[in-house]
């Protein structure tokens, strides 16, 4: 019985070491505090991204204010309101419709 418990605890110890080696890839020290480094990777589809690329290197991010959007895209060609109460800005030259909830950019559609 002692042999089996020694083997069991050895396997638990080895599994713990393997887990720590794997966790090393996701942990880091920032400003003196240890924490997890979560890496967000955007997928290829619109539904998984939280930004819209305006020009090379520039973009608008969900949560930007209307002033930040105007700074990137300029004033819209049309402004409307949806049935759900979202304000929409339409940029015809870009074939783009932006949705705002209050003062914040919420989502976009390309048409």
C-alpha positions as CSV (number, residue, x, y, z in Angstrom):
1,X,0.0,0.0,0.0
2,X,2.9,2.4,0.7
3,X,4.2,1.9,-2.8
4,X,0.9,2.8,-4.4
5,X,0.6,5.9,-2.2
6,X,4.2,6.9,-3.1
7,X,3.4,6.4,-6.8
8,X,0.2,8.3,-6.5
9,X,1.8,11.3,-4.8
10,X,4.7,11.2,-7.3
11,X,2.3,11.4,-10.2
12,X,0.4,14.3,-8.5
13,X,3.8,16.1,-8.0
14,X,4.8,15.6,-11.6
15,X,1.4,16.7,-12.9
16,X,1.7,19.8,-10.7
17,X,5.1,20.6,-12.2
18,X,3.8,20.2,-15.7
19,X,0.9,22.5,-14.9
20,X,3.3,25.1,-13.5
21,X,5.4,25.0,-16.7
22,X,2.3,25.5,-18.8
23,X,1.1,28.4,-16.5
24,X,4.5,30.1,-16.9
25,X,3.4,31.0,-20.4
26,X,0.4,32.9,-19.1
27,X,1.7,34.6,-16.0
28,X,3.8,37.7,-15.7
29,X,4.9,40.5,-13.4
30,X,3.7,44.0,-14.1
31,X,4.3,46.9,-11.9
32,X,5.6,44.6,-9.1
33,X,2.4,42.5,-9.0
34,X,2.1,39.0,-10.4
35,X,-0.9,38.2,-12.5
36,X,-2.2,36.4,-15.5
37,X,-1.5,37.8,-19.0
38,X,-4.7,37.2,-21.0
39,X,-4.1,37.3,-24.7
40,X,-7.1,38.3,-26.8
41,X,-6.9,37.1,-30.4
42,X,-9.3,38.5,-32.8
43,X,-10.8,36.1,-35.2
44,X,-11.3,36.7,-38.9
45,X,-15.0,37.6,-38.7
46,X,-16.7,40.9,-37.8
47,X,-18.6,39.3,-35.0
48,X,-15.4,38.5,-33.0
49,X,-13.7,41.9,-33.5
50,X,-14.3,44.9,-31.3
51,X,-12.7,47.4,-33.8
52,X,-13.2,48.7,-37.3
53,X,-10.1,49.6,-39.3
54,X,-10.5,53.0,-40.9
55,X,-7.2,53.3,-42.7
56,X,-3.9,51.4,-42.4
57,X,-3.0,51.6,-38.7
58,X,-6.0,53.7,-37.7
59,X,-9.4,52.4,-36.4
60,X,-12.3,52.9,-34.2
61,X,-13.0,50.7,-31.2
62,X,-16.3,49.7,-29.7
63,X,-16.8,52.1,-26.7
64,X,-15.2,55.1,-28.5
65,X,-17.1,58.4,-28.1
66,X,-18.8,60.2,-30.9
67,X,-16.0,62.8,-30.9
68,X,-13.3,60.1,-31.4
69,X,-15.3,58.6,-34.3
70,X,-15.6,62.1,-35.9
71,X,-11.9,62.5,-35.6
72,X,-11.3,59.3,-37.5
73,X,-14.1,59.3,-40.0
74,X,-15.5,62.8,-40.2
75,X,-19.1,63.8,-40.0
76,X,-21.7,61.2,-41.3
77,X,-23.8,61.7,-44.4
78,X,-27.0,60.7,-42.6
79,X,-28.1,60.3,-39.0
80,X,-31.1,58.2,-38.1
81,X,-32.6,56.2,-35.1
82,X,-33.4,52.6,-35.0
83,X,-36.6,51.1,-33.5
84,X,-34.4,49.8,-30.6
85,X,-33.4,53.4,-29.9
86,X,-29.8,53.3,-31.2
87,X,-28.6,56.3,-33.1
88,X,-27.1,55.4,-36.5
89,X,-24.6,57.3,-38.6
90,X,-24.3,56.4,-42.3
91,X,-21.2,56.9,-44.3
92,X,-22.2,56.3,-47.9
93,X,-18.7,56.6,-49.4
94,X,-17.5,53.9,-47.1
95,X,-20.7,51.8,-47.3
96,X,-20.7,51.8,-43.5
97,X,-23.4,52.2,-40.8
98,X,-22.4,52.9,-37.2
99,X,-24.6,52.3,-34.2
100,X,-24.3,54.4,-31.0
101,X,-25.8,53.8,-27.6
102,X,-25.8,57.2,-25.9
103,X,-22.5,58.8,-26.7
104,X,-20.6,55.5,-27.3
105,X,-19.9,53.5,-30.5
106,X,-21.7,50.1,-30.2
107,X,-21.4,48.2,-33.5
108,X,-21.2,48.6,-37.2
109,X,-22.6,47.2,-40.4
110,X,-21.1,47.2,-43.9
111,X,-23.5,47.5,-46.8
